[in-house]
Amino acid sequence: MGSVKEKWSVEYTPPIAETEINSFEEWESDQSIDSLIYHRRGTAGLWTALAVIAVAMVVAAAYGYSVVSQHNTELTRLSGRMSSLTELSDRADSLETRFNDYNAKQSSLTAQVQQMDTDWKSGMDDLRLHAAVLVGSARQQVNSELNLRAAALNAHIAEIVSRQQADQVLIAQLERELAGTRQELVSAKAAYTRELAALRHQQAVSQQEVDSLNNVLSTDQVDFEVAKNRDEEIVQGVSLHLSGTDLAHQKFRGWIWVAGSRRRIWVHNQPVELPVAFYPKPDGVAYELVVTKVGPEDVAGYLLVPSNANSQQQDMAANSKPTTRFAEGTF
């Protein structure tokens, strides 16, 4: 960097050489007005040049002062930067020291990793050897268990085969027994056919006997109507008391009073058309009471009585009519 004087001599050169100055003798020798005007113009140009030079010098001085101030500021900054460079150099030394320590630790870590790798390989070799031993032992144990299971399975298969042979013998025996049973069944069927024919013949004979008995055991039908909670004598010595009716299900309840034996025969939820048989006399002839209609407050039906008993009761002649009752045991 050059001095302020060198900058001044290089950067600015006043234009004095371009100004024309006439000598005194030439001025006095020229006495004309044109010469005087020309001379005044030259003097004015000279003063103008001097003023320009003065202004240029002032500007150059101001510029030089500013340049010097700037250089002083830069020097101050440069001194601060030198201290910063010193601090950066110290930091670089510290970083270099740390880097060397890191390299040393890295070398130690590499050695440890190599040692661990060696130990791991050795451990893996031991583990593989131990695993091979275990696998061999397990394989031997599995083979032994498989042999035992195969022996048990073979014994079980032999037992199944023997059972199958026994079952075949049993099946052959059962087939022989089945053939004998079929023959017996054929024989039994033939005997059943013969017995059925004999039974039908006996049935025909029995039907003839029943028809003859029906001719003997003729009955009379005595109609009646009984109101609720009243005793109604249907025939002499036989009364019906109605205690309740079930119109929805066509059932009734009450009792039958037999005056001769002073017995009460209870009737509970008796449906219509189902007879109630009872024996009012010790001769063993049954009476049958049948209800054919159930109303909300009464019932209606008929009583079947033997004809010989009806012939002895004169008060029943008006509502009795003859009918035939089949004896028990008919087909």
VOGU-3710 file (C-alpha; in Angstrom, 3 decimals, decimal comma):
1> mgsvkekwsv> 0,000/0,000/0,000  1,477/3,408/-1,060  1,546/6,658/0,984  -0,972/9,474/0,750  1,482/11,594/-1,280  1,885/8,872/-3,903  -1,909/8,589/-4,189  -2,125/12,317/-4,640  0,525/12,464/-7,369  -1,099/9,545/-9,171
11> eytppiaete> -4,751/10,329/-8,775  -4,822/14,068/-9,528  -2,692/16,398/-11,675  -3,842/20,021/-11,962  -4,239/21,269/-15,555  -1,823/24,188/-15,315  -0,057/23,423/-18,577  -3,209/24,066/-20,528  -3,438/27,721/-19,309  -1,879/30,259/-21,640
21> insfeewesd> -0,057/33,165/-19,859  1,266/36,064/-21,865  4,307/37,927/-20,891  4,272/41,600/-19,787  6,089/42,819/-22,812  3,565/41,250/-25,143  0,754/42,831/-23,175  2,243/46,283/-23,373  3,043/45,913/-27,045  -0,572/45,173/-27,820
31> qsidsliyhr> -2,439/48,365/-27,174  -5,599/47,617/-29,003  -8,924/46,913/-27,456  -8,983/43,419/-28,788  -5,701/42,725/-27,144  -6,961/44,127/-23,865  -10,096/41,962/-24,012  -8,043/38,965/-24,845  -5,721/39,684/-21,992  -8,567/40,046/-19,517
41> rgtaglwtal> -9,973/36,737/-20,652  -6,623/35,089/-20,087  -6,408/36,561/-16,594  -9,908/35,341/-15,782  -8,966/31,897/-17,016  -5,908/31,960/-14,808  -7,905/32,842/-11,758  -10,397/30,217/-12,625  -7,654/27,651/-12,904  -6,259/28,739/-9,560
51> aviavamvva> -9,722/28,403/-7,970  -10,112/24,959/-9,481  -6,679/23,979/-8,172  -7,621/25,240/-4,710  -10,888/23,276/-4,735  -9,045/20,200/-5,970  -6,510/20,531/-3,185  -9,309/20,833/-0,611  -11,044/17,785/-2,067  -7,770/15,875/-2,139
61> aaygysvvsq> -7,084/16,820/1,488  -10,563/15,674/2,531  -10,152/12,428/0,577  -6,762/11,839/2,116  -8,160/12,387/5,587  -10,953/9,943/4,911  -8,469/7,397/3,519  -6,226/7,796/6,562  -9,252/7,401/8,889  -10,306/4,327/6,963
71> hnteltrlsg> -6,785/2,883/7,197  -6,758/3,540/10,936  -10,121/1,755/11,282  -8,843/-1,154/9,210  -5,705/-1,316/11,358  -7,878/-1,410/14,458  -9,999/-4,169/12,941  -6,851/-5,956/11,842  -5,499/-5,916/15,393  -8,864/-7,370/16,613
81> rmssltelsd> -8,693/-9,961/13,885  -5,137/-10,858/14,920  -6,376/-11,538/18,444  -9,234/-13,606/16,932  -6,675/-15,493/14,838  -4,692/-16,184/18,004  -7,836/-17,512/19,673  -8,652/-19,576/16,584  -5,123/-20,947/16,612  -5,561/-21,966/20,255
91> radsletrfn> -8,863/-23,600/19,370  -7,229/-25,389/16,444  -4,522/-26,687/18,787  -7,213/-27,856/21,231  -9,108/-29,539/18,391  -5,928/-31,190/17,185  -5,297/-32,469/20,713  -8,839/-33,783/20,903  -8,488/-35,337/17,474  -5,309/-37,096/18,577
101> dynakqsslt> -7,125/-38,337/21,683  -10,004/-39,494/19,476  -7,583/-41,343/17,212  -6,051/-43,013/20,264  -9,497/-43,981/21,571  -10,477/-45,151/18,093  -7,394/-47,356/17,966  -8,206/-48,735/21,432  -11,835/-49,324/20,401  -10,697/-51,080/17,219
111> aqvqqmdtdw> -8,472/-53,332/19,288  -11,366/-54,067/21,648  -13,661/-54,812/18,714  -11,082/-57,149/17,236  -10,731/-58,862/20,603  -14,525/-59,123/20,904  -14,699/-60,510/17,377  -12,103/-63,103/18,284  -13,934/-63,983/21,499  -17,283/-64,115/19,641
121> ksgmddlrlh> -15,887/-66,444/16,992  -14,437/-68,652/19,693  -17,752/-68,631/21,569  -19,657/-69,413/18,346  -17,351/-72,343/17,684  -17,966/-73,631/21,210  -21,703/-73,057/20,799  -21,781/-74,879/17,468  -19,874/-77,782/18,982  -22,266/-77,870/21,963
131> aavlvgsarq> -25,281/-77,621/19,639  -23,931/-80,467/17,527  -23,561/-82,567/20,659  -27,093/-81,699/21,792  -28,540/-82,398/18,341  -26,798/-85,750/18,243  -28,097/-86,639/21,684  -31,632/-85,455/20,815  -31,559/-87,348/17,549  -30,499/-90,501/19,339
141> qvnselnlra> -33,260/-90,007/21,935  -35,871/-89,328/19,237  -34,783/-92,413/17,316  -35,090/-94,472/20,480  -38,579/-93,088/21,195  -39,606/-93,674/17,576  -38,418/-97,262/17,793  -40,413/-97,774/20,984  -43,517/-96,217/19,452  -43,089/-98,260/16,278
151> aalnahiaei> -42,842/-101,419/18,357  -45,997/-100,442/20,297  -47,796/-99,596/17,042  -46,806/-102,917/15,510  -48,093/-104,725/18,590  -51,353/-102,733/18,381  -51,683/-103,550/14,676  -51,080/-107,227/15,418  -53,756/-107,081/18,095  -56,164/-105,385/15,675
161> vsrqqadqvl> -55,428/-108,054/13,068  -56,101/-110,796/15,598  -59,314/-109,073/16,643  -60,327/-108,734/13,015  -59,761/-112,440/12,494  -61,798/-113,183/15,615  -64,507/-110,807/14,340  -64,528/-112,609/11,013  -65,008/-115,904/12,819  -67,771/-114,328/14,903
171> iaqlerelag> -69,384/-112,858/11,784  -69,366/-116,280/10,133  -70,956/-117,738/13,250  -73,537/-114,929/13,325  -74,325/-115,517/9,664  -74,945/-119,201/10,409  -77,128/-118,219/13,360  -78,934/-115,685/11,167  -79,649/-118,375/8,581  -81,020/-120,619/11,346
181> trqelvsaka> -83,073/-117,693/12,697  -84,503/-117,044/9,264  -85,552/-120,676/9,019  -87,082/-120,419/12,465  -88,817/-117,227/11,387  -90,268/-118,957/8,356  -91,467/-121,760/10,579  -92,864/-119,272/13,111  -94,583/-117,369/10,322  -96,220/-120,535/9,105
191> aytrelaalr> -97,262/-121,378/12,681  -98,541/-117,795/13,114  -100,557/-118,137/9,943  -102,090/-121,329/11,254  -102,743/-119,745/14,662  -104,245/-116,666/12,993  -106,585/-118,832/10,996  -107,593/-120,652/14,189  -108,012/-117,305/15,979  -110,207/-115,947/13,223
201> hqqavsqqev> -112,328/-119,091/13,433  -112,546/-118,617/17,192  -113,427/-114,949/16,635  -116,255/-115,924/14,360  -117,526/-118,332/16,986  -117,195/-115,641/19,668  -119,032/-113,149/17,475  -121,883/-115,591/17,180  -121,890/-115,953/20,953  -121,849/-112,152/21,371
211> dslnnvlstd> -124,744/-111,779/18,986  -126,686/-114,292/21,048  -125,757/-112,404/24,238  -126,839/-109,092/22,678  -130,187/-110,614/22,013  -130,352/-111,522/25,695  -128,767/-108,333/27,189  -130,968/-105,656/25,691  -131,034/-102,216/27,350  -133,330/-99,225/27,544
221> qvdfevaknr> -132,172/-95,607/27,020  -133,556/-93,047/29,483  -133,054/-89,408/28,451  -132,515/-86,707/31,060  -131,721/-83,013/31,571  -130,156/-81,824/34,805  -129,734/-78,193/35,947  -126,736/-76,976/37,914  -126,724/-77,427/41,702  -129,824/-79,634/41,662
231> deeivqgvsl> -130,424/-83,363/42,256  -132,323/-84,982/39,376  -133,566/-88,582/39,744  -133,139/-90,248/36,347  -134,510/-93,667/37,307  -135,711/-95,021/40,623  -132,763/-95,101/43,028  -130,301/-93,294/40,632  -129,895/-89,479/40,784  -127,444/-87,065/39,150
241> hlsgtdlahq> -126,195/-83,889/40,843  -124,501/-81,299/38,540  -122,022/-79,047/40,387  -120,304/-77,346/37,420  -119,812/-77,231/33,636  -116,928/-76,338/31,270  -118,628/-75,027/28,147  -115,378/-74,368/26,260  -114,077/-77,941/26,656  -117,525/-79,628/26,843
251> kfrgwiwvag> -116,923/-81,194/30,253  -118,939/-81,434/33,487  -118,465/-82,398/37,126  -120,730/-83,640/39,885  -121,748/-87,007/41,358  -124,166/-89,939/40,869  -126,219/-90,939/43,918  -127,174/-94,635/44,211  -129,959/-94,830/46,801  -130,009/-98,628/47,136
261> srrriwvhnq> -126,379/-98,903/48,335  -126,268/-95,308/49,550  -123,138/-94,690/47,485  -121,930/-91,463/45,862  -119,946/-91,839/42,609  -117,897/-88,721/41,911  -117,471/-87,424/38,363  -114,591/-84,943/37,688  -114,126/-83,162/34,338  -116,002/-85,832/32,446
271> pvelpvafyp> -116,157/-85,103/28,668  -119,304/-85,563/26,618  -120,018/-88,859/24,815  -117,790/-90,743/27,272  -119,931/-93,166/29,328  -119,697/-93,529/33,102  -120,312/-97,173/34,041  -121,440/-98,119/37,537  -123,210/-101,049/39,247  -126,151/-99,886/41,347
281> kpdgvayelv> -127,395/-103,461/42,178  -125,535/-106,515/43,409  -126,629/-108,590/40,392  -123,573/-107,306/38,421  -125,500/-105,557/35,622  -123,850/-102,234/34,694  -125,596/-98,921/34,155  -124,008/-96,386/31,795  -124,515/-92,619/32,043  -123,655/-90,606/28,910
291> vtkvgpedva> -123,827/-86,793/28,648  -124,315/-85,616/25,065  -124,638/-81,849/25,603  -123,080/-79,408/28,090  -124,661/-75,990/28,535  -123,686/-73,053/30,741  -126,239/-74,040/33,454  -127,315/-77,607/32,603  -126,433/-80,861/30,843  -128,427/-83,348/28,780
301> gyllvpsnan> -127,859/-87,007/27,993  -129,181/-90,516/28,543  -128,828/-93,451/30,938  -128,586/-97,044/29,677  -130,339/-99,496/32,024  -131,123/-103,213/31,586  -134,517/-103,939/30,128  -135,547/-106,191/33,033  -134,837/-103,367/35,468  -136,707/-100,886/33,315
311> sqqqdmaans> -139,776/-103,108/33,163  -140,080/-102,891/36,919  -140,047/-99,056/36,960  -143,398/-97,646/35,812  -142,313/-93,967/36,114  -139,727/-94,381/33,352  -142,089/-95,462/30,615  -142,532/-91,968/29,216  -138,855/-91,160/28,448  -137,382/-94,641/27,904
321> kpttrfaegt> -136,724/-96,382/24,609  -135,242/-99,805/23,888  -131,621/-100,139/22,699  -128,995/-102,862/22,440  -125,743/-102,775/24,486  -122,767/-104,841/23,310  -121,175/-106,976/25,944  -117,659/-106,381/27,113  -114,917/-108,163/25,160  -116,494/-107,706/21,716
331> f> -114,242/-107,147/18,700
//
